[in-house]
Structure formats: structure tokens, C-alpha cells
Amino acid sequence: MNAEVTGLLALTSATIGFLHTISGPDHYLPFIFLAKVNKWSLGKTALITTLCGIGHVLSSILLGIIAVIIGMPLAKVKALESFRGEIALWFLIGFGFAYFIWGLHLALKKKAHDHLHLGKTDIHLPEDQENIEGLADEKVNITPWILFIIFVLGPCEPLIPLIVYPIGKGDIYGAVIVSVIFGGITILTMLGIVLSAYLGLSKIKVSSMKKINRFSHALAGLAIFITGIAVKLLGL
């Protein structure tokens, strides 16, 4: 392909990558909620978001390359991506629901624990509370891995035609340009939204609202569950 066509594809990739990401709340809301309730650092939040974004984009790039190599029609590739997207979405919904149930269990456990010590007029509640929160941290440390798996399963459907076309024309350079631009814009958009929300929410001291703080994990799980349902119903 000539430089004009490659340039047009690059611009299209950047535009679609941005719109695809910003219009899909499942691309950023889970990171925002989980970073807040799990008290991830800014660096950890950025790293997890970036790795999930890379996995999200690379899985579609690899599928597109394989499809061209084996001669799979574009319609079938799109159908496969759509099916893969459904699986990833249901995984996200299931994860949100499971996290919600676990969060409720944790909240009730904290409440029972606090009542037990209050009945004994025990003055060591802060230390005991820290122990329970430490237990919570140990149990949710697989959360980043779960997110990564969900994002690897989740396809970048608009990317497939953009890379299949230049590869089909024998323009590997054009396919690489399209992939890098689409992937870069997608990841940067995810990071921009997540980190902006992170910095904004960091000014809100959840610890000052003890009743809400106790249910923070449950609320995060519920929010992720609702996000998944919304994406499913609205077709985002």
C-alpha cells in the first residue's frame, strides 16, 4: 500500500482505538474500583492497567495474524471475536458478583468481630481490625491475575479488520503501524481515565466513613457487576 493509505489507516486506528476504549466502561471502571478498595499505589494501578491493556490488544493481534495465515474469512474472525467477547463479559459479570458476595462476607465478619470485642470491652480493636484487613489483602491478591485473564479473553473487535486488510495486501509494515497505534491509544486512554479517577478519589477519605468502609469490597464488586450488565444490555 502507498503512504497515503497507510496514513489513513493509522489515523483511523487512533480514532477507533480512542472511541472503542472510552465508550466501554469495562475498560477502566474495574481498575478504578479495585484500586480504591484494595489501596493500590499509583504505580501498581498503572502497571496492572497497562498489562491488562497489552493482553487485551495482543490477543486480538495474534488472532488476526493467525486468521490471515490459515485463510480464515473475515466474517468468521469477527464471529469468533464476538463469541470471545461474550465469554469475557460473562467472566467480568461473574467476577463482580463473586467479589460482591465475598465483600459482604468480609463486612459481616468484621461486624461480628467488632461486636464480640465490644461485648468484652476489649481495647485492642484497632490491631484486630488491621489483622482482618490484612486477611482481606491476602485473599484478594489474585485479583490482578483475574483481571488480566478477563482482558486477554476480551477482544478488540474493531482492530481485526484494520490489521487484516494490510496483511492481506502484503503490507506487514502497515499492519505493524496500525497495531502499534491502536494498541498505544487504547492503553493510554485506559491509563488516562484510570489514573485521573485514582488521583481524584485519593482526596476522598473512605476511612472517615466507617460504615461505608466496611462494605467497600462489596460495593466494588457490585459496581463491577453492574458495569458488566450495563455493557451486556447496552452493547457497549
C-alpha positions in Angstrom: 0.0 0.0 0.0 1.1 3.6 -0.5 1.9 6.0 2.2 -1.5 7.8 1.9 -3.5 4.7 2.5 -1.2 3.7 5.4 -1.6 7.2 6.9 -5.3 7.0 6.6 -5.4 3.6 8.3 -3.1 5.0 11.1 -5.5 7.9 11.7 -8.5 5.6 11.6 -6.8 3.2 14.1 -6.1 6.1 16.5 -9.7 7.4 16.3 -11.3 4.0 16.7 -8.9 2.9 19.5 -9.8 6.0 21.5 -13.6 5.8 20.9 -13.6 2.0 21.5 -11.9 2.4 24.8 -13.7 5.5 26.2 -17.2 4.1 25.2 -16.5 0.8 27.0 -16.7 1.4 30.8 -15.5 -2.2 31.3 -12.1 -0.9 30.1 -11.5 1.3 33.1 -14.1 1.1 35.9 -12.9 -2.2 37.3 -9.4 -0.8 37.8 -10.8 2.3 39.4 -13.0 0.5 41.9 -10.4 -2.2 42.8 -7.5 0.2 43.1 -9.5 2.3 45.6 -10.8 -0.5 47.9 -7.5 -2.5 47.8 -5.4 0.6 48.4 -3.2 0.0 45.4 -0.4 2.5 44.9 -0.5 4.8 41.8 2.4 2.8 40.3 0.7 -0.6 40.9 -2.6 0.7 39.5 -0.8 2.0 36.4 1.2 -1.3 36.0 -1.9 -3.5 36.3 -3.9 -1.4 33.9 -1.1 -1.4 31.4 -0.5 -5.1 31.5 -4.2 -5.8 31.1 -4.4 -3.4 28.2 -1.4 -5.1 26.5 -3.0 -8.5 26.9 -6.3 -7.1 25.6 -4.7 -5.8 22.4 -2.2 -8.5 21.8 -4.8 -11.3 21.9 -6.7 -9.7 19.0 -3.5 -9.0 17.0 -2.4 -12.7 17.3 -5.9 -13.9 16.3 -5.8 -11.6 13.3 -2.4 -12.9 12.2 -3.4 -16.5 12.6 -6.6 -15.8 10.7 -4.6 -14.4 7.7 -2.1 -17.3 7.8 -4.8 -20.0 7.7 -7.0 -18.1 5.3 -10.0 -17.7 7.7 -12.7 -15.4 6.2 -13.1 -12.0 8.0 -16.7 -12.8 8.8 -15.7 -15.9 10.7 -12.9 -14.0 12.5 -15.5 -11.3 13.6 -17.9 -14.1 14.8 -15.1 -15.7 16.8 -14.2 -12.3 18.3 -17.8 -11.7 19.2 -18.0 -15.1 20.9 -14.8 -14.4 22.8 -16.2 -11.1 23.9 -19.3 -12.7 25.3 -17.2 -15.2 27.3 -15.0 -12.3 28.7 -18.1 -10.2 29.5 -19.7 -13.1 31.4 -16.4 -13.7 33.3 -16.5 -10.0 34.3 -20.1 -10.2 35.5 -19.3 -13.4 37.4 -16.2 -11.9 38.9 -18.1 -8.8 40.0 -20.9 -10.9 41.6 -18.4 -13.2 43.4 -16.4 -10.2 44.6 -19.7 -8.7 45.9 -20.6 -11.8 47.8 -17.1 -12.1 49.3 -17.2 -8.4 50.2 -20.5 -9.0 52.1 -19.0 -11.9 53.9 -16.0 -9.9 54.9 -18.2 -7.0 56.1 -20.3 -9.3 58.2 -17.3 -10.9 59.6 -15.9 -7.5 60.6 -19.2 -6.6 62.2 -19.4 -9.8 64.3 -15.7 -9.4 65.3 -16.3 -5.8 66.4 -19.4 -6.7 68.4 -17.6 -9.6 70.1 -14.8 -7.4 71.3 -17.2 -4.6 72.3 -19.1 -7.0 74.5 -15.8 -7.9 76.2 -14.8 -4.2 76.5 -11.6 -5.2 74.7 -9.5 -2.1 73.9 -7.4 -3.8 71.1 -9.9 -3.3 68.3 -7.6 -1.3 66.0 -5.0 -4.0 66.0 -7.6 -6.7 65.4 -9.2 -4.6 62.6 -5.8 -4.4 60.9 -5.4 -8.2 61.2 -8.8 -8.7 59.4 -7.8 -6.1 56.7 -4.6 -8.0 56.3 -6.5 -11.2 55.7 -8.6 -9.4 53.1 -5.4 -8.3 51.3 -4.2 -11.8 51.2 -7.4 -13.1 49.7 -7.7 -10.5 47.0 -4.1 -10.7 45.8 -5.2 -12.8 42.9 -7.5 -10.0 41.7 -4.9 -8.6 39.2 -4.5 -12.0 37.7 -8.2 -12.5 37.3 -8.5 -9.1 35.6 -5.6 -9.9 33.3 -7.3 -13.2 32.2 -10.6 -11.4 31.6 -8.8 -8.7 29.4 -6.9 -11.3 27.5 -10.2 -13.1 26.7 -11.8 -9.8 25.9 -11.3 -8.9 22.2 -10.6 -5.6 20.5 -13.1 -6.3 17.7 -12.5 -3.0 15.7 -8.8 -3.9 15.4 -9.3 -7.1 13.4 -10.4 -5.5 10.1 -7.7 -2.8 10.5 -4.9 -5.3 10.6 -6.3 -8.0 8.3 -6.6 -5.5 5.4 -2.9 -4.5 5.2 -1.7 -8.0 5.9 -3.9 -9.3 3.1 -2.3 -6.8 0.8 1.2 -8.0 1.9 1.9 -4.8 3.8 3.4 -6.1 7.0 4.7 -2.6 7.9 1.2 -1.1 7.6 -0.2 -3.8 9.8 2.5 -3.1 12.5 1.8 0.6 12.3 -1.9 0.1 12.7 -1.4 -2.4 15.6 1.0 -0.1 17.5 -1.1 3.0 17.1 -4.4 1.2 18.0 -2.8 -0.5 21.0 -1.0 2.5 22.2 -4.0 4.8 22.0 -6.1 2.1 23.7 -3.7 1.7 26.6 -3.0 5.4 27.0 -6.8 6.1 27.1 -7.3 3.4 29.8 -4.4 4.8 31.8 -5.6 8.4 31.4 -9.1 7.6 32.7 -8.0 5.2 35.5 -5.2 7.4 36.8 -7.3 10.6 36.7 -10.0 8.9 38.7 -7.4 7.5 41.0 -6.0 10.9 41.8 -9.5 12.3 42.2 -10.7 9.6 44.6 -7.5 9.8 46.6 -8.8 13.0 48.0 -11.8 11.2 49.4 -11.0 9.6 52.8 -13.2 6.5 52.8 -11.8 5.6 56.3 -13.7 8.6 57.7 -17.0 6.8 56.7 -16.6 3.7 58.8 -20.0 2.1 57.9 -19.3 2.5 54.1 -15.7 1.5 54.5 -16.8 -1.8 56.0 -18.7 -2.6 52.8 -16.1 -1.1 50.4 -15.2 -4.5 48.8 -18.9 -5.5 48.5 -19.7 -2.1 46.8 -16.7 -2.5 44.4 -17.9 -6.0 43.4 -21.5 -4.7 42.9 -20.2 -1.8 40.8 -18.2 -4.2 38.6 -21.2 -6.5 38.3 -23.5 -3.6 37.3 -20.8 -2.4 34.8 -20.8 -5.8 33.1 -24.6 -6.0 33.0 -24.7 -2.5 31.5 -22.2 -3.4 28.8 -24.2 -6.5 28.0 -27.5 -4.8 27.8 -26.4 -1.7 26.0 -24.0 -3.5 23.7 -21.1 -1.2 24.7 
